[in-house]
């Protein structure tokens, strides 16, 4: 009779597995047990698929035990094996912390926002000294929906300026299930920069403090990713009648908070860490004027690295009373292993390095200067990495992480000059050709002189 009971409960476990084998992204694992339960998690190696303790009244190894239990697999190798659920062993990206996938793209957005703000400031500073000239330098893509203001020639000839912006972005890699690798995510980032600088003839020297705050939904692991980057840096610009050169560099720190779903018990895994940040940039542009038209070819370089410190992803403990099927439970109030093993996330350094070759064409109509620009960007951004799957789900075409290499920026705008004290502009643009990426922006700046 004992054998019949054992086989009956084993059959219940198999039927439960079949029932939940088509879990969707928002469903818990088959048995609602953490993927890292201390008695039965993936970290136990082969035991994960071979050993399971099941508690059920009237069916056990010992008929005299107060709470009878039997062992599926393991020491009782004559019995059928069982495992927690498909989601746990088949997930690669789905069981990966967001820092491994998203952090490099945030670094790219941060350096674009910082350099974009400084470049706009330098352009406006030179334009402010020549009423017939307008700032038409290269605009970096992620500085969107922004407004910048400056107050020129204050105490001792110093100028104070501020810049604010925001952008929306999306990785569009195909996503079908949390069990099929993907790095799909979308979110927004807001930024601000505050600077002070001074002109020395054709040279401008300044200091800038910047912040970028990103908020991302990480669909690939059913979680969230929030990263804030604070930096301080220096910049130098030099301009002749034809050439303009500007350089910058800085450093700072970053805080990161992540969440993702335990694919076994459907609870939220949380993690937090910090990082050290460095960036640098350079740009050279030439200005060729023919009547009202100006053609300005340019080359620009920018780079940021973030050294992310190792940290721990905290998995909540399981809860008692988890039901397998019928009267059988994996955990009971009186006899349960509820604790889980947290995940150690190794530190890593992510970098984003890019080079732009661009061309801007503008027409000077006095108070209004419309312009169009086109630039081609090559980049080397640290690739995302997924956890290796612990099993195979029969899908031999698991998606590889998106590897960004190049993009095309097409944009344009209108600068205005309302006198020696008020200048500004509006600009729009689109980024295309970057694999699995969508990005459009609209932004503006305003310079007020005193």
C-alpha positions, 0 to 999 in steps of 0.5 A: 500500500505504501508503494501505491501511495508513493506512486499516487503522489508522484503522479500528482507531482507529474500532473502539476508539472504538465499543468504549469509547463506553459507558465506565462511571464507573470506566473510563479514557478510550478510549485511556488518554491524559490529557485534558491530554497535552501532544501531544494534550490538550483544552487544544490546542483543535481539535487535540484532535479533529483531530490524533493521532500514532500509532506503528506498525511498517511504516506511516508517513509515511516508510518509512525512519524507524527508528520509523515514524509517521503523522499522523491529521488535521492536516497530513495532512488527507486522513486520518481524524480521531481523538480521545482518548475520550468521557469527556474531551470530554463531562464537565462536573462529571466534570472539575471540581475539588471546590472548585467544587461542595462548598466552600459546603456545608462552610462551611454545616456549619462555621458551623452547628457553631460557632453550635450549640455556642455557642448550646447553651453560652449556653442551658446557662449561663442554665439553670444559674443557675435550677434550674427552667429548662432550655435549650430554644433553637434547635438547629442541624442539623449539630451532631449526635451530640455531647457538650458539657461545661462547668465553671462559675465557676472562677478569677475567676468564669470558666467553661470548656466544651467541645463535640464533635459529628459529622454525616453528610450526602448530596447525592442528585442523580441520578447515572448516569455520570461523563459526565452532570453531577451534584453527588452526594456524601456524607461526614461532618464532625466538630467541636469547640469550646472556650470560656471565658466569664464572667457579669456579671449578665444578660450573658455574654461569652466566647471560643471556638476551633472546628474542623471536619474534613470528609471527603467522597466526590465521586461526580461526579468520582470523587474525594475532598474534605477540608477543615479549618476552624479559627476563633476568635471572641467571643460575647455573650449577654443575658437578661431574664425574657422575652427572650434575645439572643446575638451572635457573630463570628469568623475563621480559616483553612482547608486543602483537599485534593482528588483526582479522576480524569483521565478519559483515563488513569485516574490521580489528579489532586491539588490543595491550597489554603488559605482565609481564613474569617469568620463571624457570627451573631445570635439573639433568642428570647422565653420565655412561660410558662404553668404548666409549659409554655414557648413560645419563638419565635425568629429566628436568623441565621448566615453564613460566607464562605471565600475560597479561594485559587487553586491547581494541580491536578496531573495525573500524566504518561502512561506509555509503551506505551499501546495503541490496538489491535493493534500500534498504540500512541500512545506508545512507549518511544523516541518518546513525549510523556508529559508532561501540562499541569496545571490552574489552579484559580481562587480563589473566595469561597463563602458560606452565609447563612441565617435561621431562624424557629423555635418551641420548646414545652417542659414542665417536670416538675422534673428532666425537661424534654421539648420539641419544636421546629420551624423554617423556614430560608431560605438563600443558599448559593453555587451549585456550578459545573461546567466546560463540556463540550468536546463534546456527547454528545447528552444535552440534559438535563444536570443543573444544580447543586442550588440550596439555598433553604429547608428545614424542621427538625423535632426534639425532646429531653429535658433533665435537671436532676440538681441545681445541678452536673449538667445536660444533655440529648439531642436528635434531629431531621430536615432536610427540604425541602432540594433533593437533601439528606438529613440526620438528627442526634442529639446531646447535651450535659452541663454540670458546675458547680463 
